[in-house]
Amino acid sequence: MIQLTTIRYELKEGTKTVWVETSKEIATINEERYKTILEWSPMMRRLGGSETLKRTYTSAGDKVYEIVSKSPDRTLKTVRNFKFD
């Protein structure tokens, strides 16, 4: 199983680089859900947002351990952290 931590941020009014945490969720997902999340990354880019995928080598192979997504207007940011068991 994979632990998914999703943290959502909102841009602080009047600033360009200060993010304020608005919510935090922790869930347990399976490998199939993990692959689905990764497949959606190009879709966000096509919609005008940005996606940054960070990779590391784990016991299960080369895996994405963090996804940082920003909305097209750059006012919302979502960080998804994956912890592999």
CORZIQUI-V207548 format. One record per pair of residues at least 12 apart in sequence whose ideal C-beta (glycine too) atoms are under 6 Angstrom apart, sorted by the first residue. I is the first residue (numbers start at 0). J is the second residue. D is the distance in whole Angstrom. If there is no record, write none. Layout:
# CORZIQUI-V207548
i: (I & I)
j: (J & J)
d: (D & D)
This chain:
# CORZIQUI-V207548
i: (0 & 0 & 1 & 1 & 1 & 1 & 2 & 2 & 3 & 3 & 3 & 4 & 4 & 5 & 5 & 6 & 6 & 7 & 7 & 7 & 8 & 8 & 9 & 10 & 18 & 37 & 43 & 47 & 48 & 48 & 48 & 49 & 50 & 51 & 52 & 53 & 57 & 59 & 64 & 65 & 66)
j: (27 & 84 & 28 & 33 & 81 & 83 & 27 & 82 & 26 & 28 & 81 & 25 & 80 & 24 & 79 & 23 & 78 & 21 & 22 & 77 & 20 & 76 & 21 & 74 & 76 & 63 & 68 & 71 & 69 & 70 & 71 & 69 & 68 & 67 & 66 & 65 & 83 & 83 & 81 & 80 & 79)
d: (5 & 6 & 5 & 5 & 6 & 6 & 6 & 4 & 5 & 5 & 6 & 5 & 4 & 5 & 5 & 5 & 5 & 5 & 5 & 5 & 6 & 4 & 5 & 5 & 6 & 6 & 6 & 4 & 6 & 5 & 5 & 5 & 5 & 4 & 6 & 4 & 5 & 6 & 5 & 5 & 4)
